[in-house]
């Protein structure tokens, strides 16, 4: 065709081919770079210094020290951090003349003096004593300041409420709530994994990164940009922060962004990590700072995408085998709040199902232990519970594997290993299951391991079989399903949590008073003359939605209920509370989690008022 002879078109075609080739080469180099960085990471046991926590208005300063001590003890128990002594911290503070609260710009200097990777600081935001229920609640906010990036990279924002303990002194209840909050904070810290990636391209002030929607990246998220440099004191490669970018458009496996700050020019192959932000109570999104979408130029990236689709489609015929996400998976709370059941989507070729769990959306499935690995041919559902377990699952395919039977998984129980082997003919991945915490919101993700039948070796002339042996199957790994949730297992409220009515009650004016369950925001009361609560003989009374469900032990009152139209005098009536988290992906099995049952009587002669 004549247009092919035009030098302009030839130049454009060459430019697109060069740009795509550079991007593909960059992806390969990125994997090598990531591997080099992994080998150059600091030791897994990180040294940490913990400062006394600040306290909110009206809270005794001694609680700040108690909270810091409780968190230090819980952190040391994880065996993932080396917490230095309080004496070392106090000595360094005196040496520099620092007094509480320590300013952010002084934290890096203090970390270098102490030889630690992280400075942990926090605040006892509020404390609450409920004298009626003999319960205490404490809110803690905690941040991990990174010595090298010089910004917070982890933390926690939690509220803990003690069980009802009549007769226990308020200060003891507060101490117990602090300990519980510290343990919850540890779980949140260990579960946090900021998205990380790499700068792949830069055009003007716009960049392309190699992480996208499948890895939890969303429009508006901000990322620190850093380079690896050698720490002259330790000899390890460490992160040196050089800038800030903001995502303007997220696709499945890459995103576009705009440069917001740069100390030196940002370029390929600089690395990125999400800007940490304290999660809000009751809002379970990834703890990455997110702002309104900014403006940026998408034309260079769009040109590359269009050219890539055309070129790859012409070369590969559009094949995407092994890249699809799993079929739809559902989740709901079952067993009256005790467990979570996943209905699994799978294919006929599925030989293993990896299940992941997190306490925020954007569940990470890369380089972390799944909570379970199931036999893909044996089950269509999984029940998550409060058990503890770990082990390793292996799949081996070789020339001797039977061609008419899908490969089988082999499971060995015990301490999980450290390798995540996933290749065409070999699979070895460990799993680690920790108990469900009732009242906690969870998200899940699954990945499938499929066995795809390979074409058998060609026959020789005359129809005789060849002596060549080949593996009859290859393993193909799906993308992550994406986050499935939230789902919220809940404690069962006891009779002691159902405060009133009890005894003789005036049926014309009944007040229901009970304690909330942590994690639930929607409540009903059911009343019946039958303890099994058959629908035709049951009255359901709704309550207003609770605005802060993550604080358990709140008193809920439904006053002035007239039940005379449904029940008669002289009866014994039964009542219970149903509750759930309204934002769960599905209601609990049966619609509600139900409390234990209490009863009251309606005397033939109404009791006197008051």
C-alpha positions in Angstrom: 0.0 0.0 0.0 1.1 3.5 -0.8 0.9 4.8 2.9 3.6 2.3 3.9 6.1 4.2 1.7 5.6 7.4 3.6 8.5 8.1 5.9 6.2 9.6 8.6 4.2 6.4 9.0 7.4 4.3 9.0 8.8 6.6 11.8 5.6 6.3 13.9 5.6 2.5 13.5 9.2 2.2 14.5 8.6 4.5 17.5 5.7 2.3 18.8 7.7 -0.9 18.3 10.6 0.6 20.2 8.4 1.9 23.0 6.7 -1.5 23.5 10.0 -3.4 23.3 11.5 -1.0 25.9 8.5 -1.6 28.2 8.6 -5.4 27.9 12.4 -5.4 28.5 11.8 -3.1 31.5 9.3 -5.6 32.9 11.9 -8.4 32.7 14.5 -6.1 34.2 12.1 -5.1 37.0 11.8 -8.7 38.0 15.6 -9.0 38.2 15.8 -5.8 40.1 13.1 -6.9 42.5 15.0 -10.1 43.1 18.2 -8.2 43.8 16.3 -5.9 46.2 14.9 -9.0 48.0 18.4 -10.3 48.5 19.5 -6.9 49.7 16.8 -6.3 52.2 17.7 -5.8 55.9 17.5 -8.8 58.3 13.9 -9.9 59.0 14.3 -9.1 62.7 14.0 -5.3 62.8 15.1 -3.3 65.8 12.4 -1.0 67.2 12.3 1.8 69.8 8.9 2.5 71.5 8.2 5.9 72.9 5.7 6.6 75.7 2.3 7.3 74.1 0.6 10.6 74.2 -2.8 10.8 75.9 -6.1 12.6 75.0 -7.6 15.4 77.1 -8.5 14.3 80.6 -6.6 11.0 80.4 -3.9 10.3 83.0 -0.3 10.4 81.5 0.5 7.1 83.2 -1.9 5.4 80.8 0.4 6.5 77.9 3.3 4.6 79.5 1.1 1.6 80.2 -0.1 1.5 76.6 3.5 1.8 75.3 4.6 -1.1 77.6 1.6 -3.3 76.6 2.4 -2.7 72.9 6.1 -3.3 73.4 5.4 -6.7 75.1 2.9 -7.8 72.4 5.3 -6.7 69.6 8.2 -8.6 71.2 6.1 -11.7 71.4 5.7 -11.8 67.6 9.4 -12.6 67.3 9.5 -10.3 64.3 10.9 -7.3 66.1 13.7 -6.6 68.5 12.4 -4.0 71.0 15.2 -2.1 72.7 14.9 -1.3 76.4 13.2 1.8 77.9 16.5 2.7 79.6 18.3 3.0 76.2 15.5 5.2 74.9 15.5 7.5 78.0 19.3 7.9 77.8 19.1 9.0 74.1 16.3 11.4 74.9 18.4 13.0 77.6 21.4 13.1 75.4 19.6 15.1 72.7 17.6 17.1 75.2 14.3 15.9 73.8 11.0 16.0 75.7 7.6 14.5 75.0 5.9 14.8 72.6 8.8 14.2 70.2 8.6 16.2 67.0 8.4 14.2 63.7 11.6 15.7 62.3 13.5 14.5 65.5 12.4 10.9 65.1 15.0 10.0 62.3 17.8 11.5 64.4 16.7 9.5 67.4 16.4 6.3 65.3 20.0 6.7 64.0 21.3 7.3 67.6 19.6 4.2 68.8 20.5 2.1 65.8 16.9 1.1 65.2 14.9 0.7 62.0 11.6 2.0 63.4 10.5 4.5 66.1 7.0 3.6 67.3 4.9 6.3 68.8 1.2 6.6 69.5 -1.7 8.0 71.5 -4.3 6.9 73.9 -7.1 8.7 72.1 -9.9 8.0 74.6 -11.0 5.8 77.5 -14.5 4.9 78.5 -16.0 3.2 81.6 -19.5 1.8 81.4 -20.5 1.4 85.1 -23.8 -0.2 84.3 -22.2 -3.1 82.3 -18.8 -3.1 84.2 -16.9 -2.7 80.9 -14.1 -0.5 79.7 -13.1 0.7 76.2 -9.8 2.1 75.0 -8.9 3.6 71.6 -5.2 3.5 70.5 -3.5 5.1 67.5 0.0 3.9 66.7 2.6 4.8 64.0 5.9 3.2 62.8 8.3 5.8 61.7 10.8 4.4 59.2 14.4 5.6 59.7 15.3 5.5 56.0 12.2 6.7 54.3 11.7 9.2 57.2 7.9 8.8 57.1 5.3 6.4 58.8 5.0 3.1 57.0 2.8 1.1 59.3 0.5 1.5 62.3 -2.9 0.8 63.8 -6.1 2.5 64.9 -8.1 0.2 67.2 -10.8 0.2 69.8 -11.0 -2.6 72.3 -13.8 -3.3 74.9 -13.5 -5.7 77.8 -16.1 -8.3 78.5 -18.6 -7.5 81.3 -16.9 -8.0 84.7 -19.1 -7.0 87.6 -17.2 -6.1 90.7 -13.9 -5.4 89.0 -12.4 -1.9 89.7 -12.5 0.6 86.8 -8.7 1.1 86.7 -8.2 -2.7 86.3 -10.8 -2.7 83.5 -8.9 0.1 81.8 -5.6 -1.8 82.1 -7.3 -4.9 80.6 -8.8 -2.8 77.8 -5.3 -1.4 77.0 -3.8 -4.9 76.8 -6.6 -6.0 74.5 -6.2 -2.9 72.3 -2.4 -3.5 72.1 -3.0 -7.1 70.9 -5.5 -5.9 68.4 -3.0 -3.3 67.2 -0.4 -6.0 66.7 -2.8 -7.9 64.5 -3.5 -4.8 62.4 0.3 -4.1 62.1 1.1 -7.6 61.0 -1.7 -7.6 58.5 -0.7 -4.3 56.8 1.2 -4.6 53.6 1.5 -1.4 51.6 1.4 -1.9 47.8 4.9 -1.7 46.3 6.1 -1.5 42.7 8.3 0.3 40.2 8.4 3.2 37.8 8.2 1.8 34.3 8.1 4.9 32.2 8.1 8.7 32.5 6.8 11.2 30.0 7.1 14.8 31.2 5.5 14.8 34.7 3.5 11.6 34.0 4.6 8.1 35.0 3.5 4.5 34.5 3.9 2.0 37.3 3.8 -1.8 37.2 1.0 -2.2 39.7 -2.7 -1.9 39.1 -6.2 -2.8 40.3 -5.4 -6.5 40.8 -2.7 -5.5 43.4 -5.0 -3.1 45.3 -4.0 0.2 43.5 -6.9 2.7 43.2 -7.2 6.1 41.6 -6.1 8.9 43.9 -3.6 6.7 45.9 -0.3 8.3 46.6 3.1 6.5 46.6 6.5 7.5 47.9 9.3 7.1 45.3 12.6 5.8 46.5 16.0 4.4 45.4 18.2 1.8 47.0 21.4 3.1 48.5 24.0 1.4 50.7 23.9 2.3 54.4 27.5 3.1 55.3 26.8 2.0 58.9 25.3 -1.4 58.3 26.3 -2.2 54.7 22.7 -3.1 53.8 20.8 -1.6 50.9 18.2 0.8 52.3 15.5 3.0 50.9 16.2 6.7 50.1 13.0 8.7 49.5 13.2 11.0 46.5 9.7 11.9 45.6 5.9 11.5 45.6 3.5 10.4 42.9 -0.3 10.2 42.7 -2.3 7.6 40.7 -4.6 9.1 38.2 -5.8 5.9 36.4 -5.6 2.3 37.6 -5.9 -0.6 35.2 -5.7 -4.4 36.0 -1.9 -4.7 36.2 -0.5 -1.2 35.7 -1.4 2.4 36.5 -0.7 5.9 35.4 0.2 8.7 37.7 1.5 12.3 38.0 4.6 13.5 39.9 3.7 15.6 42.9 7.2 16.0 44.4 10.7 15.1 43.5 14.0 15.8 45.2 15.9 14.5 42.2 14.4 13.5 38.8 12.2 10.4 39.1 13.0 7.8 36.4 12.9 4.1 35.6 13.7 1.9 37.5 12.9 3.9 40.7 10.8 2.0 43.3 7.5 3.0 44.9 5.6 2.2 48.2 2.2 3.4 49.3 1.9 6.5 51.5 0.7 5.1 54.9 -2.4 6.6 56.5 -4.1 5.5 59.7 -7.2 3.5 58.9 -10.4 4.9 60.2 -12.4 3.0 62.8 -15.0 0.9 61.0 -13.7 1.9 57.5 -11.8 -1.1 56.2 -9.9 0.1 53.2 -6.2 -0.3 52.5 -4.3 2.2 54.8 -2.9 4.2 51.8 -3.4 7.9 51.5 -5.9 8.7 48.8 -6.9 12.1 47.4 -9.2 13.3 44.7 -8.2 12.3 41.2 -5.8 14.9 39.7 -5.3 15.9 36.1 -2.6 14.4 33.9 -1.8 13.5 30.4 -2.8 9.9 29.4 -2.0 10.2 25.7 1.5 8.5 25.8 0.2 5.6 27.9 -2.9 5.3 25.7 -0.9 5.1 22.6 1.3 2.3 24.0 -1.8 0.4 25.2 -3.5 0.6 21.8 -0.3 -0.4 20.0 0.3 -3.2 22.4 -3.2 -4.6 21.9 -2.9 -4.6 18.2 0.6 -6.0 18.0 0.1 -8.7 20.7 -3.3 -9.7 19.2 -1.7 -10.1 15.8 1.2 -12.1 17.2 -0.5 -14.3 19.8 -4.1 -14.5 18.5 -5.5 -13.0 21.7 -4.8 -16.1 23.9 -5.1 -15.4 27.6 -5.0 -18.9 29.0 -4.0 -18.8 32.7 -4.7 -15.1 33.3 -8.4 -15.1 34.0 -9.7 -14.5 37.5 -11.6 -17.3 39.2 -15.4 -17.6 38.8 -17.6 -15.8 41.2 -17.1 -16.6 44.9 -19.6 -15.8 47.6 -19.2 -15.4 51.4 -21.4 -15.3 54.4 -21.3 -15.7 58.2 -22.6 -19.1 59.4 -23.1 -21.1 62.5 -24.7 -18.2 64.3 -21.7 -15.9 63.9 -19.0 -18.4 64.7 -17.7 -19.1 61.1 -17.5 -17.7 57.6 -18.4 -19.9 54.6 -17.1 -19.3 51.1 -18.9 -20.7 48.1 -16.0 -21.4 45.7 -16.0 -20.8 42.0 -13.8 -23.2 40.1 -13.3 -25.0 36.8 -13.1 -28.6 35.8 -9.3 -28.3 35.6 -8.9 -26.9 39.1 -6.5 -29.0 41.2 -5.9 -26.6 44.1 -7.6 -23.5 45.5 -5.6 -20.9 47.5 -7.6 -18.9 50.0 -6.3 -15.5 51.4 -7.8 -13.3 54.2 -7.2 -9.8 55.4 -8.8 -7.2 57.6 -9.1 -4.6 54.8 -10.1 -4.7 51.2 -7.4 -5.1 48.6 -6.3 -8.5 49.8 -2.7 -9.2 49.0 -2.0 -12.6 47.4 1.7 -12.1 46.4 4.5 -13.4 48.7 2.2 -14.1 51.7 0.8 -17.3 53.2 -2.7 -18.3 52.2 -4.8 -19.3 55.1 -5.7 -22.6 53.4 -5.0 -24.6 50.2 -7.9 -26.9 49.2 -8.2 -29.9 46.9 -9.8 -28.3 43.9 -11.7 -31.5 43.0 -12.9 -32.3 46.5 -15.0 -29.4 47.6 -17.1 -26.4 46.5 -17.0 -24.5 49.8 -14.7 -23.6 52.6 -15.5 -22.8 56.2 -13.2 -20.4 58.0 -13.2 -20.8 61.8 -11.2 -20.2 65.0 -8.8 -23.1 64.5 -5.1 -22.9 64.1 -3.2 -24.9 61.5 -0.3 -24.8 59.0 1.4 -27.0 56.5 2.7 -27.3 52.9 0.9 -28.4 49.7 2.9 -30.0 46.8 1.9 -30.9 43.3 4.4 -32.7 41.1 4.0 -33.5 37.4 6.5 -35.5 35.4 6.6 -37.8 32.4 5.2 -40.7 34.4 2.1 -38.9 35.6 -1.1 -40.7 34.2 -2.5 -38.7 31.3 -6.1 -39.4 32.1 -6.1 -38.3 35.8 -5.7 -34.8 37.0 -2.6 -34.3 39.3 -3.3 -34.7 43.0 -2.2 -32.5 45.8 0.0 -33.8 48.6 -0.3 -32.2 52.0 2.2 -32.2 54.9 1.3 -30.7 58.2 3.7 -28.7 60.3 5.6 -25.4 60.4 5.1 -23.5 57.1 8.1 -23.2 54.8 9.4 -20.0 53.2 9.3 -20.9 49.5 6.4 -20.0 47.1 7.2 -22.3 44.2 4.7 -22.0 41.3 6.0 -23.1 37.9 4.7 -25.2 35.0 5.2 -28.7 36.5 6.0 -28.1 40.2 4.1 -26.4 42.9 5.0 -26.1 46.6 3.3 -23.4 48.7 2.8 -23.3 52.5 -0.2 -22.0 54.3 -0.9 -20.6 57.8 -4.3 -20.3 59.4 -4.9 -18.1 62.4 -8.2 -18.0 64.3 -11.1 -15.8 63.3 -11.6 -12.9 65.7 -15.3 -12.3 66.2 -16.3 -8.7 65.8 -13.6 -8.1 63.1 -14.5 -7.3 59.5 -12.7 -9.6 57.0 -12.1 -9.7 53.2 -11.1 -12.8 51.3 -9.5 -13.6 47.9 -8.9 -16.9 46.1 -6.5 -18.1 43.4 -6.9 -21.2 41.4 -4.3 -23.7 40.3 -5.5 -25.4 37.1 -4.0 -28.4 35.4 -4.2 -28.0 31.6 -3.9 -31.1 29.4 -0.9 -30.9 27.0 -0.9 -32.3 23.5 0.6 -35.8 23.5 3.8 -36.5 21.5 3.2 -37.0 17.7 3.1 -40.6 16.4 5.7 -41.9 14.0 5.0 -42.8 10.4 2.8 -45.9 10.2 0.8 -45.0 13.3 3.4 -46.3 15.8 3.8 -44.3 19.0 6.9 -42.3 19.6 9.4 -43.1 22.4 9.4 -39.5 23.4 7.9 -38.8 26.9 6.2 -35.6 27.9 4.4 -34.3 30.9 0.7 -34.8 30.3 -0.3 -31.6 32.1 1.0 -28.2 32.9 0.0 -26.0 35.9 -1.6 -22.6 35.1 -2.3 -20.1 37.8 -5.2 -17.7 37.8 -5.2 -14.1 38.8 -6.6 -13.1 42.2 -10.4 -13.1 42.5 -10.2 -9.6 44.0 -11.5 -8.8 47.4 -14.6 -10.7 48.6 -16.3 -9.0 51.5 -16.7 -7.7 54.0 -18.0 -10.5 56.2 -18.1 -10.1 60.0 -18.2 -13.1 62.4 -19.8 -12.1 65.7 -20.0 -13.2 69.3 -23.3 -14.5 70.6 -24.8 -12.2 73.2 -25.5 -14.1 76.5 -28.5 -13.8 78.8 -26.4 -11.4 80.9 -26.1 -9.1 77.9 -30.0 -8.9 77.7 -30.6 -6.5 80.5 -34.3 -6.0 80.5 -37.2 -6.9 80.5 -37.2 -9.7 83.1 -39.6 -10.8 85.8 -43.2 -9.3 85.7 -43.7 -6.8 83.0 -46.5 -4.5 82.0 -47.3 -5.7 78.4 -48.7 -2.2 77.5 -45.3 -0.5 78.0 -42.2 -2.8 77.6 -38.7 -1.4 77.4 -36.0 -3.6 75.8 -32.4 -2.9 76.9 -29.3 -4.9 75.9 -25.6 -4.7 75.1 -24.2 -4.3 71.6 -22.0 -6.9 70.0 -18.7 -5.6 68.6 -18.8 -5.4 64.8 -22.6 -5.3 64.4 -24.5 -2.1 63.5 -28.0 -3.4 62.8 -30.3 -4.9 65.5 -33.8 -6.3 66.0 -35.6 -7.7 69.0 -37.9 -10.7 68.6 -40.7 -11.6 71.1 -42.7 -14.8 71.1 -44.8 -17.0 73.3 -42.7 -20.0 72.0 -39.0 -20.2 72.7 -38.4 -21.5 69.2 -39.8 -18.2 67.7 -42.0 -19.6 64.9 -42.8 -16.8 62.4 -46.6 -16.6 62.9 -46.2 -16.2 66.6 -43.2 -13.8 66.7 -43.1 -10.0 66.8 -40.0 -8.3 65.4 -39.1 -4.9 66.6 -36.3 -3.0 64.7 -33.8 -0.7 66.4 -31.9 2.3 65.0 -28.6 1.5 63.3 -25.5 1.9 65.5 -23.1 4.5 64.1 -19.9 3.1 65.7 -20.3 -0.7 65.6 -16.6 -1.4 66.3 -17.0 -0.4 69.9 -18.6 -3.3 71.7 -20.6 -3.2 74.9 -22.7 -0.1 74.1 -26.2 0.0 75.7 -29.1 -0.1 73.3 -32.6 0.8 74.4 -35.9 0.3 72.6 -38.5 1.9 74.9 -42.3 2.0 75.2 -43.3 -1.0 73.2 -47.0 -2.0 73.5 -47.4 -5.7 72.9 -51.0 -6.0 74.2 -52.3 -6.5 70.7 -50.3 -9.7 70.1 -50.0 -11.4 73.5 -52.3 -11.8 76.4 -52.0 -11.4 80.2 -50.8 -14.4 82.2 -48.3 -15.6 79.6 -44.6 -16.2 79.7 -42.9 -14.5 76.8 -39.5 -15.1 75.3 -37.2 -12.5 73.7 -33.9 -12.4 71.9 -31.8 -10.0 69.9 -30.8 -10.4 66.3 -27.8 -8.5 64.9 -25.5 -8.2 61.9 -23.1 -5.9 60.1 -25.2 -4.1 57.4 -22.3 -3.7 55.0 -21.4 -7.4 54.8 -21.5 -8.8 51.3 -24.3 -11.1 52.3 -26.5 -11.3 55.4 -25.6 -14.1 57.9 -27.1 -17.5 57.3 -30.7 -17.2 58.5 -30.6 -13.4 58.1 -29.3 -12.6 61.6 -26.9 -13.8 64.4 -29.1 -14.4 67.4 -28.4 -13.9 71.1 -29.4 -16.4 73.8 -33.0 -16.3 74.9 -34.5 -14.6 78.0 -38.1 -14.6 79.3 -40.5 -12.4 81.2 -44.0 -12.9 82.4 -47.1 -10.9 81.8 -49.2 -11.1 85.1 -52.9 -11.3 85.0 -53.0 -8.0 86.9 -50.5 -5.5 85.5 -47.9 -4.4 88.1 -48.1 -0.8 89.4 -46.2 1.8 87.3 -42.7 2.7 88.4 
